[in-house]
Amino acid sequence: MSESTPDIADAAPEAASADERAMQIALVDDDRNILTTVSIALQAEGFATRLYSDGETALKALLDNPPDLAVFDIKMPKMDGMELLRRLREHSALPVIFLTSKDDESDEEAGLEQGADDYIAKPFSLRLLVARIRAILRRAEPLREGAGNVDPDEPIPTSLTRGRLFMDPARHHVTWDGQPVSLTVTEFLILEALAVRPGVIKSRNQLMDAAYPDDVFVDDRTVDSHIKRMRRKFRMVDPRFGAIDTLYGAGYSFTDG
């Protein structure tokens, strides 16, 4: 980490203390200009920022004191974004947006398969990044609040049981045959959209609308990558898992059984 970067990162707690309700966004990128520019833009939108210029330093901080969301670059010294995300996902479902250095489908798909909630290709629009961050934070709100901080006047999301699948939206909790399955916010919403009506085919557009309800543009392969990773997670607890069906040219459905 460069000697100048800690000065930027150390300023983040002061921004947070000025408004305790400000959402904390961690930015991880070895490009100081990007860190500074994005941080200024996010602070102008009311967010508090924490900045890190390498994945190794960021990993410890994200685990010891999790923010509300993190934005990772892929190519970084000491530990790149892919490895950072892989190691983070061993312990945390923290919402993550990946910054890819170029329009490379392999980078995008690999990031989603590692557990990223979203990705944005460089060069990117700050307005688009802010929109994606706001969308993911809204989707992650039940997980962030936890069971003890729910507004008593708000309706409590009901749990969902479909055969061996159990989902509890209020706690962001999923089990298969009683065994827990850790899903990201995006994966949870896609699975919920499928499981609500077993056997009904949901198109990729319908699943994108369920996972990205704020008119934020994503493409078809994003949903495919999330589905692929979900299947892999369920097969870790049940090698014969096959409840998510692919109907080529139509979309996906959930088999209740």
NULO-583182 format. One line per field, with one value per atom (N, C-alpha, C): y negated, z negated, x; residue in three letters. Coordinates in steps of 0.1 Angstrom, whole numbers, always signed. Each point is the difference from the previous one (the first is absolute). Example, Ala and Ser with C-alpha at 12.3 -4.5 7.8 and 13.67 -1.06 7.14 Angstrom:
BEGIN
north	(+57|-12|-12|-11|-11|-11);
up	(-78|+0|+0|+7|+0|-8);
east	(+132|-9|+9|-4|+9|-8);
aa	(ala|ala|ala|ser|ser|ser);
END
This chain:
BEGIN
north	(+12|-12|-12|-10|-12|-8|-8|-8|-10|-5|-10|+5|+13|+5|+0|+4|+1|-14|-11|-13|-2|+6|-1|+9|+13|+9|-4|-6|-5|-11|-7|-10|+5|+13|+6|+1|+4|+0|-14|-11|-13|-3|+4|-2|+8|+12|+8|-6|-6|-5|-12|-8|-12|+4|+12|+4|+15|+5|+14|+9|-6|+8|+1|-7|+1|+14|+5|+14|+0|+10|+1|+8|-6|+6|+2|+12|+2|+1|-8|+0|+6|+10|+7|-1|-8|-2|-5|+5|-5|-13|-5|-13|-11|-8|-11|-10|-3|-9|+5|+13|+6|-1|+4|+0|-14|-10|-14|-5|+3|-5|+6|+14|+7|-4|-1|-4|-13|-10|-13|+0|+8|+1|+7|+11|+7|-9|-7|-9|-11|-5|-10|+6|+13|+6|+5|-4|+4|+12|+7|+12|-3|+8|+0|+10|-4|+9|+4|+13|+5|+5|-4|+2|+9|+10|+9|+2|+0|+1|+14|+10|+14|+9|+12|+10|+6|+1|+6|-8|-14|-9|+0|-1|-1|+12|+12|+12|+0|-3|-1|-10|-12|-11|+4|+6|+4|+10|+10|+10|-5|-9|-5|-10|-9|-10|-2|+9|+0|-13|-5|-11|+5|-9|+4|+6|-4|+5|-3|+8|-2|+0|-8|-1|+4|+11|+5|-2|-3|+1|+14|+5|+14|+0|-9|+1|-9|+6|-7|+7|-7|+7|+8|+9|+8|+10|-4|+9|-6|+7|-7|+2|-7|+0|+13|+9|+14|+7|+0|+7|-7|-13|-7|+4|+1|+4|+14|+9|+14|+2|-7|+2|-7|-11|-7|+9|+7|+8|+12|+4|+11|-4|-13|-5|-10|-5|-12|+0|-5|-2|-15|-7|-15|-3|-9|-3|-6|+5|-4|-4|-11|-3|+1|+6|+2|-11|-5|-9|+8|+2|+7|-10|+4|-9|-2|+9|-1|+8|-2|+8|+14|+8|+14|+9|+7|+9|+10|+4|+10|-6|-13|-7|-1|-4|-3|+13|+11|+13|+5|-1|+5|-7|-13|-8|+4|+2|+4|+14|+9|+13|+1|-9|-1|-5|-7|-5|-14|-8|-14|-2|-11|-3|-7|-7|-7|-3|-5|-5|-12|-8|-12|+0|-2|+0|-14|-1|-13|-3|-12|-12|+0|-5|+1|-14|-1|-13|+0|-11|-1|+1|-6|+1|+14|+8|+14|+8|-3|+7|-4|-13|-4|+7|+1|+7|+15|+6|+14|+2|-9|+1|-1|-10|-3|+12|+6|+11|+12|+3|+12|-3|-12|-3|+1|-4|+2|+15|+8|+14|+7|-5|+6|-5|-9|-6|+10|+11|+9|+7|+3|+7|-10|-12|-10|-3|-1|-4|+11|+13|+11|+1|+11|+3|-10|-5|-8|-15|-4|-15|-3|+9|-1|-10|-9|-10|+8|-1|+8|-3|-12|-4|+6|+5|+6|+15|+4|+14|+9|+11|+9|+10|+1|+9|+14|+8|+13|+10|+10|+11|+8|+7|+7|+14|+10|+14|+7|+5|+8|+13|+10|+13|+0|+2|+0|-14|-10|-13|-8|-8|-9|-13|-11|-14|-9|-8|-10|-13|-8|-13|-10|+1|-10|+2|+13|+3|+3|+0|+3|+14|+9|+14|+10|+9|+11|+13|+10|+14|+9|+11|+11|+13|+7|+12|-4|-12|-4|-5|+1|-5|-14|-9|-14|-1|-9|-4|-15|-5|-14|-6|-9|-7|-15|-6|-14|-6|-13|-7|+3|-1|+2|+14|+10|+14|+3|-6|+2|-5|-11|-6|+8|+5|+8|+13|+6|+13|-2|-11|-2|-2|-8|-2|+13|+10|+13|+9|+0|+9|-5|-12|-5|+8|+2|+8|+11|+12|+11|+5|+4|+5|-11|-13|-11|-5|-1|-4|-15|-4|-15|-3|-10|-4|-7|-2|-7|-14|-6|-14|-1|+10|+0|+2|+9|+2|-13|-6|-13|-10|-1|-10|+3|+13|+4|-3|+1|-2|-14|-7|-14|-8|-3|-6|-15|-6|-15|-5|+8|-4|-2|+8|+0|+10|-4|+9|+11|+13|+11|+8|+9|+8|+15|+7|+14|+9|-1|+9|-2|-12|-2|+10|+2|+9|+14|+4|+13|+3|-9|+2|+1|-7|+1|+14|+5|+13|+11|-1|+10|+1|-12|+0|+6|-4|+5|+16|+5|+15|+6|-6|+5|+0|-10|-1|+10|+3|+10|+14|+2|+13|+3|-10|+2|+7|-2|+6|+12|+0|+12|+1|+10|+2|+3|+4|+4|-12|-12|-11|-3|-1|-3|-8|-8|-7|-12|-5|-11|+5|-1|+6|-12|+4|-9|+4|-10|+3|-9|+6|-7|-9|-13|-9|-6|+5|-5|-6|+7|-5|+11|-2|+10|+2|+11|+3|+8|+0|+7|+12|+12|+12|+3|+0|+3|+15|+5|+14|+4);
up	(+0|+0|+0|+8|+0|-12|-3|-13|+0|+11|+0|-1|+4|-1|-13|-11|-13|-5|+5|-3|+5|+12|+5|-8|-2|-7|-14|-7|-14|-1|+11|+0|+0|+4|+1|-13|-11|-13|-4|+4|-4|+8|+13|+9|-6|-5|-6|-13|-8|-13|+2|+11|+2|+2|+5|+2|-2|-12|-3|+9|+6|+8|+15|+3|+14|+3|+11|+5|+2|-4|+1|+13|+9|+12|+0|+1|+1|+15|+4|+13|+0|+9|+0|+14|+2|+14|-2|+8|-1|+8|+7|+7|-10|-4|-10|+6|+13|+6|+0|+2|+0|-15|-9|-14|-4|+3|-3|+7|+13|+7|-4|-1|-4|-15|-9|-13|-1|+7|+0|+5|+11|+5|-9|-7|-10|-12|-5|-11|+3|+12|+5|+0|+1|+0|-14|-10|-14|-5|+7|-5|-8|-9|-6|+7|+3|+7|-8|+3|-5|+11|+1|+12|-3|+10|-1|+13|+1|+13|+3|-9|+4|-8|+6|-5|-14|-2|-13|-12|+1|-10|-2|+12|+0|-7|+3|-6|-15|-6|-15|-5|+6|-4|+3|+11|+4|-10|-5|-9|-14|-4|-14|-2|+10|-1|+13|+3|+13|+3|+12|+5|+4|+6|+6|+14|+7|+14|+3|+9|+5|+15|+5|+15|+2|+7|+3|+14|+2|+13|+1|+12|+2|-2|+8|+0|-10|-11|-11|-5|-6|-6|-12|-4|-12|+1|+2|+2|+9|+11|+10|-4|+7|-4|+0|+9|+1|-13|-4|-12|-13|+0|-11|-1|+11|-1|-4|+5|-4|-15|-5|-14|-9|+5|-7|-1|+11|+0|-9|-4|-10|-13|-3|-13|+0|+12|+0|+13|-2|+12|+3|-4|+3|+14|+3|+15|+6|+12|+7|+15|+4|+15|+5|+11|+6|+11|+0|+11|+9|+13|+9|+9|+3|+6|+15|+6|+14|+2|+12|+4|+3|-11|+2|-7|+8|-5|-11|+2|-9|-14|+0|-13|-7|+8|-6|-5|+8|-4|-12|+0|-11|-13|+1|-12|-6|+9|-4|-6|+6|-5|-14|-2|-13|-11|+4|-10|+0|+11|+0|+3|-5|+2|+13|+5|+12|+6|+12|+5|+9|+2|+9|+7|+13|+8|+0|-1|+2|+15|+4|-8|-4|-11|-5|-3|+0|-4|-15|-6|-15|-3|+9|-3|+1|+9|+0|-12|-5|-12|-12|-1|-12|+1|+12|+2|-4|+4|-3|-15|-6|-15|-7|+4|-7|+2|+12|+2|-9|-1|-8|-14|-5|-14|-4|+10|-3|-1|+9|+0|-12|-6|-11|-13|+0|-13|-10|+3|-10|-7|+8|-5|-9|+4|-8|-13|+0|-12|-11|+5|-10|-7|-6|-6|-12|-7|-11|+2|+13|+2|+10|+2|+9|-6|+8|-4|-3|-12|-4|+9|+6|+9|+14|+3|+14|+0|+11|+1|+0|-7|+0|+11|+9|+11|-5|+7|-5|+6|-7|+4|+11|+8|+12|-1|+1|+0|+13|+7|+13|+0|-5|-1|-10|+5|-9|-1|+7|-1|-11|-8|-9|+1|+1|+2|-11|-6|-10|+4|+7|+5|-11|-11|-11|-5|+0|-5|+11|+13|+11|-2|-4|-4|+10|+5|+9|-4|+0|-3|+11|+2|+9|-8|-2|-9|-14|-4|-14|-1|+12|+0|+5|-6|+4|+13|+9|+12|+1|+1|-1|+14|+2|+13|-2|+11|+1|+1|-2|+1|+14|+11|+13|+2|-4|+1|-8|-12|-8|+7|+6|+7|+12|+8|+11|-4|-10|-4|-6|-7|-6|+12|+10|+11|+7|+1|+5|-9|-13|-9|-4|+2|-4|+8|+13|+8|+7|-7|+5|+14|+9|+13|+10|-4|+9|+6|+13|+7|-2|-5|-1|+11|+8|+10|-7|+7|-6|-3|+8|-3|-13|-2|-12|-12|+1|-11|-3|+11|-2|-7|+4|-6|-15|-4|-14|-8|+6|-7|+1|+11|+2|+3|-11|+2|+3|+2|+1|+14|+10|+14|+3|-7|+2|+10|+11|+11|-4|+3|+0|+12|+4|+11|-3|+10|-2|-7|+3|-5|-15|-6|-14|-7|+4|-6|+1|+12|+2|-9|-3|-9|-14|-4|-14|-2|+10|+0|-1|+8|+0|-14|-6|-13|-11|+1|-10|+1|+12|+1|-6|+2|-6|-16|-5|-15|-5|+6|-4|+1|+11|+2|-10|-7|-10|-13|-2|-11|+5|+14|+5|+15|+2|+14|+10|-4|+10|+2|-6|+2|+14|+3|+14|+0|-10|-1|+9|+5|+9|+15|+7|+14|+10|+10|+12|+11|+5|+12|+11|+9|+9|+9|+1|+8|-7|-12|-8|-13|-8|-13|-10|-12|-11|-8|-7|-9|-12|-11|-12|-1|-2|-1|-15|-4|-14|-3|-6|-3|-7);
east	(+8|-8|+9|-3|+8|-1|+10|+1|-12|-4|-10|-14|-2|-14|-6|+8|-6|-6|+6|-5|-15|-2|-14|-9|+4|-8|-3|+10|-2|-11|-3|-10|-14|-1|-14|-7|+6|-8|-5|+7|-5|-13|+0|-12|-12|+3|-10|-6|+9|-4|-9|+2|-8|-14|-3|-14|+0|-4|+1|-9|-10|-8|+5|+11|+5|+4|-4|+5|+15|+6|+15|+3|+8|+4|+15|+5|+15|+4|+10|+5|+14|+2|+13|+5|+11|+6|+14|+9|+14|+2|-10|+1|-5|+9|-3|-10|+1|-9|-15|-1|-14|-5|+8|-4|-5|+8|-3|-13|-1|-11|-13|+0|-12|-4|+10|-3|-7|+5|-6|-15|-2|-13|-10|+5|-9|-3|+10|-2|-10|+1|-10|-14|-2|-13|-4|+8|-4|+6|+9|+7|+12|+4|+14|+9|+12|+9|+12|+5|+12|+8|+13|+8|+12|+2|+11|+7|+13|+7|+5|-3|+4|-9|-2|-9|+3|+13|+5|-5|+3|-4|-15|-7|-14|-7|+5|-7|-1|+11|+0|-10|+0|-9|-15|-3|-14|-5|+9|-5|-1|+10|-1|-10|-3|-10|-7|-10|-7|-7|+1|-8|-13|-8|-13|+1|+11|+2|+15|+5|+14|+1|+9|+2|+15|+2|+14|+4|+13|+6|+5|+2|+6|+15|+7|+14|+6|+6|+6|+12|+10|+11|-3|+9|+0|-12|-12|-11|-10|-3|-9|-14|-9|-14|-7|+4|-6|+3|+13|+4|-6|-1|-6|-14|-8|-14|-1|+8|+0|+2|+10|+2|-10|-5|-11|-12|-4|-12|+1|+12|+1|-6|-1|-4|-12|-3|-9|-9|-12|-9|-1|+10|+0|-2|-10|-2|+12|+3|+13|-4|+6|+0|+14|+2|+13|+2|+12|+4|+9|-4|+8|+8|+13|+9|-3|-8|-3|-13|-6|-12|+4|+3|+4|-10|-7|-10|+5|+12|+6|+2|+4|+2|-14|-10|-13|-6|+1|-6|+7|+14|+7|-3|-2|-4|-13|-10|-13|+0|+8|+1|+7|+9|+6|-9|-11|-10|-2|+4|-3|-14|-6|-14|-2|+10|-1|+14|+1|+12|-2|+11|-1|+14|-1|+13|+5|+14|+7|+1|+0|-3|-15|-4|-14|-5|-13|-7|-2|+4|-2|-15|-8|-15|-5|+5|-4|+5|+12|+6|-9|-4|-8|-14|-5|-13|+0|+11|+2|+2|+7|+3|-14|-7|-13|-10|+0|-9|+4|+13|+4|-2|+2|-3|-14|-9|-15|-3|+6|-3|+6|+11|+7|-6|-9|-5|-5|-8|-4|+12|+10|+12|+8|+1|+8|-7|-13|-7|+0|-2|+0|-13|-2|-13|-3|+10|-3|-3|+2|-2|-11|-10|-11|-10|-5|-10|-13|-5|-12|-12|+0|-12|+2|+11|+3|-5|-6|-4|+12|+0|+11|-1|+11|+0|-2|-9|-3|+10|+3|+9|-6|+8|-4|+5|-9|+5|-5|+9|-3|+7|-7|+7|+12|+12|+11|+6|-5|+5|-7|+7|-6|+7|-7|+5|-7|+9|-5|+5|-8|+5|+4|-7|+3|+14|+5|+14|+10|-5|+8|+6|-9|+4|-6|+9|-4|+5|-9|+5|-5|+7|-4|+1|-11|+0|+6|-3|+4|+15|+7|+14|+0|+8|+0|+8|-5|+6|+2|+12|+3|-1|-10|-3|+3|+5|+1|-15|-1|-13|-6|+8|-5|-5|+8|-4|-13|-1|-12|-12|+0|-11|-4|+10|-3|-7|+6|-6|-14|-2|-13|-10|+4|-9|-4|+9|-3|-8|+3|-7|-14|-3|-14|-10|+3|-10|+7|+1|+7|-6|+9|-5|-2|-1|-3|+13|+1|+12|+2|+11|+3|+11|-2|+9|+12|+11|+11|-4|-8|-5|-8|-8|-8|+9|+10|+9|+9|+4|+7|-8|-13|-9|-2|+0|-1|+13|+11|+13|+5|-5|+4|-12|-8|-13|+0|+12|+1|+3|-3|+3|+15|+8|+14|+4|+6|+3|+10|-4|+10|-3|+9|-2|-4|-3|-5|+10|+13|+9|+2|-4|+1|-9|-12|-9|+5|+5|+6|+11|+9|+11|-4|-10|-6|-6|-8|-6|+11|+10|+11|+6|+3|+6|-10|-12|-10|-1|+0|+0|+12|+12|+12|-1|-6|-1|-9|-12|-9|+6|+8|+6|+11|+5|+9|-6|-13|-7|-8|-4|-7|+5|+9|+6|-11|-12|-10|-10|+3|-9|-3|-13|-4|-13|-3|-13|-1|+11|-1|+2|-10|+0|+2|+8|+2|-9|-7|-8|+5|+8|+8|-9|+4|-8|-11|-4|-11|+4|+9|+4|+2|-4|+2|-13|+0|-11|+5|-8|+3|-8|+5|-7|-2|-13|-3|-1|+11|+0|+12);
aa	(met|met|met|ser|ser|ser|glu|glu|glu|ser|ser|ser|thr|thr|thr|pro|pro|pro|asp|asp|asp|ile|ile|ile|ala|ala|ala|asp|asp|asp|ala|ala|ala|ala|ala|ala|pro|pro|pro|glu|glu|glu|ala|ala|ala|ala|ala|ala|ser|ser|ser|ala|ala|ala|asp|asp|asp|glu|glu|glu|arg|arg|arg|ala|ala|ala|met|met|met|gln|gln|gln|ile|ile|ile|ala|ala|ala|leu|leu|leu|val|val|val|asp|asp|asp|asp|asp|asp|asp|asp|asp|arg|arg|arg|asn|asn|asn|ile|ile|ile|leu|leu|leu|thr|thr|thr|thr|thr|thr|val|val|val|ser|ser|ser|ile|ile|ile|ala|ala|ala|leu|leu|leu|gln|gln|gln|ala|ala|ala|glu|glu|glu|gly|gly|gly|phe|phe|phe|ala|ala|ala|thr|thr|thr|arg|arg|arg|leu|leu|leu|tyr|tyr|tyr|ser|ser|ser|asp|asp|asp|gly|gly|gly|glu|glu|glu|thr|thr|thr|ala|ala|ala|leu|leu|leu|lys|lys|lys|ala|ala|ala|leu|leu|leu|leu|leu|leu|asp|asp|asp|asn|asn|asn|pro|pro|pro|pro|pro|pro|asp|asp|asp|leu|leu|leu|ala|ala|ala|val|val|val|phe|phe|phe|asp|asp|asp|ile|ile|ile|lys|lys|lys|met|met|met|pro|pro|pro|lys|lys|lys|met|met|met|asp|asp|asp|gly|gly|gly|met|met|met|glu|glu|glu|leu|leu|leu|leu|leu|leu|arg|arg|arg|arg|arg|arg|leu|leu|leu|arg|arg|arg|glu|glu|glu|his|his|his|ser|ser|ser|ala|ala|ala|leu|leu|leu|pro|pro|pro|val|val|val|ile|ile|ile|phe|phe|phe|leu|leu|leu|thr|thr|thr|ser|ser|ser|lys|lys|lys|asp|asp|asp|asp|asp|asp|glu|glu|glu|ser|ser|ser|asp|asp|asp|glu|glu|glu|glu|glu|glu|ala|ala|ala|gly|gly|gly|leu|leu|leu|glu|glu|glu|gln|gln|gln|gly|gly|gly|ala|ala|ala|asp|asp|asp|asp|asp|asp|tyr|tyr|tyr|ile|ile|ile|ala|ala|ala|lys|lys|lys|pro|pro|pro|phe|phe|phe|ser|ser|ser|leu|leu|leu|arg|arg|arg|leu|leu|leu|leu|leu|leu|val|val|val|ala|ala|ala|arg|arg|arg|ile|ile|ile|arg|arg|arg|ala|ala|ala|ile|ile|ile|leu|leu|leu|arg|arg|arg|arg|arg|arg|ala|ala|ala|glu|glu|glu|pro|pro|pro|leu|leu|leu|arg|arg|arg|glu|glu|glu|gly|gly|gly|ala|ala|ala|gly|gly|gly|asn|asn|asn|val|val|val|asp|asp|asp|pro|pro|pro|asp|asp|asp|glu|glu|glu|pro|pro|pro|ile|ile|ile|pro|pro|pro|thr|thr|thr|ser|ser|ser|leu|leu|leu|thr|thr|thr|arg|arg|arg|gly|gly|gly|arg|arg|arg|leu|leu|leu|phe|phe|phe|met|met|met|asp|asp|asp|pro|pro|pro|ala|ala|ala|arg|arg|arg|his|his|his|his|his|his|val|val|val|thr|thr|thr|trp|trp|trp|asp|asp|asp|gly|gly|gly|gln|gln|gln|pro|pro|pro|val|val|val|ser|ser|ser|leu|leu|leu|thr|thr|thr|val|val|val|thr|thr|thr|glu|glu|glu|phe|phe|phe|leu|leu|leu|ile|ile|ile|leu|leu|leu|glu|glu|glu|ala|ala|ala|leu|leu|leu|ala|ala|ala|val|val|val|arg|arg|arg|pro|pro|pro|gly|gly|gly|val|val|val|ile|ile|ile|lys|lys|lys|ser|ser|ser|arg|arg|arg|asn|asn|asn|gln|gln|gln|leu|leu|leu|met|met|met|asp|asp|asp|ala|ala|ala|ala|ala|ala|tyr|tyr|tyr|pro|pro|pro|asp|asp|asp|asp|asp|asp|val|val|val|phe|phe|phe|val|val|val|asp|asp|asp|asp|asp|asp|arg|arg|arg|thr|thr|thr|val|val|val|asp|asp|asp|ser|ser|ser|his|his|his|ile|ile|ile|lys|lys|lys|arg|arg|arg|met|met|met|arg|arg|arg|arg|arg|arg|lys|lys|lys|phe|phe|phe|arg|arg|arg|met|met|met|val|val|val|asp|asp|asp|pro|pro|pro|arg|arg|arg|phe|phe|phe|gly|gly|gly|ala|ala|ala|ile|ile|ile|asp|asp|asp|thr|thr|thr|leu|leu|leu|tyr|tyr|tyr|gly|gly|gly|ala|ala|ala|gly|gly|gly|tyr|tyr|tyr|ser|ser|ser|phe|phe|phe|thr|thr|thr|asp|asp|asp|gly|gly|gly);
END
